Amino acid sequence: MIIAVDFDGTIVEHKFPDIGEERLGAVETLKWMQSESHKVIIWTCRNGARLASMMNWLKEQGFTPDAVNSNIAHCPGFAVPKILADIYIDDRNLGGIPPWNIIRKVLSDGNTL
């Protein structure tokens, strides 16, 4: 699957423009997603220096996304502004964001929330 994940408030606590503390299990789950052959897109409003600081933070955590604010390169013909994904994980979802251990369980069970 292609999974689009927001950064502020989702991977880290919302402290924008700073970077908050990691939400428990977020990076571990992102790494697990890739180990299961899922593609992970970081989908964020950050740009410029704030985007660079986010990328540095992710690198320090040992995580490299498959794409950032763009569609996966192997999806030709999708030159559209919307990020195309099978699942979107965002703290602004209706009902908020569940804990990352629940997200991982749902994905590993092949279900949706």
C-alpha positions as CSV (number, residue, x, y, z in Angstrom):
1,M,0.0,0.0,0.0
2,I,0.9,3.6,-0.3
3,I,0.5,5.3,3.1
4,A,0.5,9.1,3.4
5,V,1.4,10.3,6.9
6,D,1.2,13.8,8.3
7,F,4.1,15.0,10.4
8,D,3.1,17.7,13.0
9,G,0.6,16.3,15.5
10,T,0.9,12.8,13.9
11,I,4.5,11.6,14.0
12,V,5.4,14.2,16.6
13,E,3.4,16.2,19.1
14,H,2.1,19.4,17.6
15,K,4.6,22.2,18.4
16,F,4.8,23.8,15.0
17,P,7.0,25.7,14.0
18,D,9.2,23.7,16.3
19,I,9.4,19.9,16.2
20,G,7.6,18.3,19.1
21,E,8.4,15.1,20.9
22,E,7.9,11.8,19.0
23,R,4.5,10.3,19.5
24,L,5.0,6.9,21.1
25,G,5.8,4.3,18.5
26,A,5.5,6.5,15.5
27,V,8.9,6.1,13.9
28,E,9.1,2.4,14.8
29,T,5.7,1.9,13.0
30,L,6.9,3.9,10.0
31,K,10.0,1.7,9.7
32,W,7.8,-1.4,10.1
33,M,5.5,-0.2,7.3
34,Q,8.5,0.0,5.0
35,S,9.7,-3.4,6.1
36,E,6.3,-4.8,5.1
37,S,6.9,-3.3,1.6
38,H,4.5,-0.4,2.1
39,K,5.5,3.0,0.6
40,V,5.4,5.9,3.0
41,I,4.8,9.5,1.9
42,I,5.3,12.2,4.5
43,W,2.6,14.7,3.8
44,T,3.2,18.0,5.5
45,C,2.6,21.8,5.3
46,R,6.2,22.4,6.2
47,N,8.4,24.0,3.5
48,G,11.8,25.7,3.2
49,A,13.9,25.6,6.4
50,R,11.1,24.0,8.4
51,L,10.9,21.1,5.9
52,A,14.7,20.7,6.0
53,S,14.5,20.5,9.9
54,M,11.8,17.9,9.6
55,M,13.9,15.9,7.2
56,N,16.9,16.1,9.5
57,W,14.8,15.0,12.4
58,L,13.6,11.9,10.4
59,K,17.2,11.1,9.4
60,E,18.3,11.3,13.0
61,Q,15.6,8.8,13.8
62,G,16.9,6.5,11.1
63,F,13.8,6.9,8.8
64,T,13.9,7.8,5.2
65,P,10.4,8.3,3.6
66,D,9.7,7.1,0.1
67,A,8.5,10.5,-0.9
68,V,7.7,13.9,0.7
69,N,4.8,16.0,-0.4
70,S,4.8,14.2,-3.8
71,N,3.4,11.0,-5.2
72,I,5.5,7.9,-5.4
73,A,7.8,8.1,-8.5
74,H,6.7,4.7,-9.8
75,C,3.1,5.9,-10.3
76,P,3.3,7.4,-13.8
77,G,0.5,9.6,-15.0
78,F,-0.4,11.0,-11.7
79,A,0.8,14.6,-12.0
80,V,-2.0,15.9,-9.8
81,P,-1.7,18.1,-6.7
82,K,-3.4,15.6,-4.4
83,I,-1.2,13.0,-2.8
84,L,-2.5,9.6,-4.0
85,A,-2.5,7.0,-1.2
86,D,-4.4,4.0,0.0
87,I,-4.4,5.3,3.5
88,Y,-3.9,8.7,5.1
89,I,-2.8,9.0,8.7
90,D,-3.4,12.5,10.1
91,D,-4.2,13.9,13.5
92,R,-6.9,16.0,11.8
93,N,-8.9,12.9,10.9
94,L,-12.4,12.8,12.1
95,G,-12.0,11.3,15.6
96,G,-8.3,12.3,15.8
97,I,-5.4,9.9,15.6
98,P,-5.3,6.5,17.4
99,P,-2.2,5.4,19.2
100,W,0.6,4.1,16.9
101,N,0.4,0.6,18.3
102,I,-3.3,0.5,17.2
103,I,-2.4,1.8,13.7
104,R,0.3,-0.9,13.4
105,K,-2.1,-3.6,14.6
106,V,-4.8,-2.5,12.1
107,L,-2.4,-2.5,9.2
108,S,-0.8,-5.9,10.2
109,D,-4.3,-7.4,10.4
110,G,-5.2,-6.1,7.0
111,N,-8.1,-4.1,8.3
112,T,-9.0,-0.4,8.3
113,L,-10.0,1.6,11.4
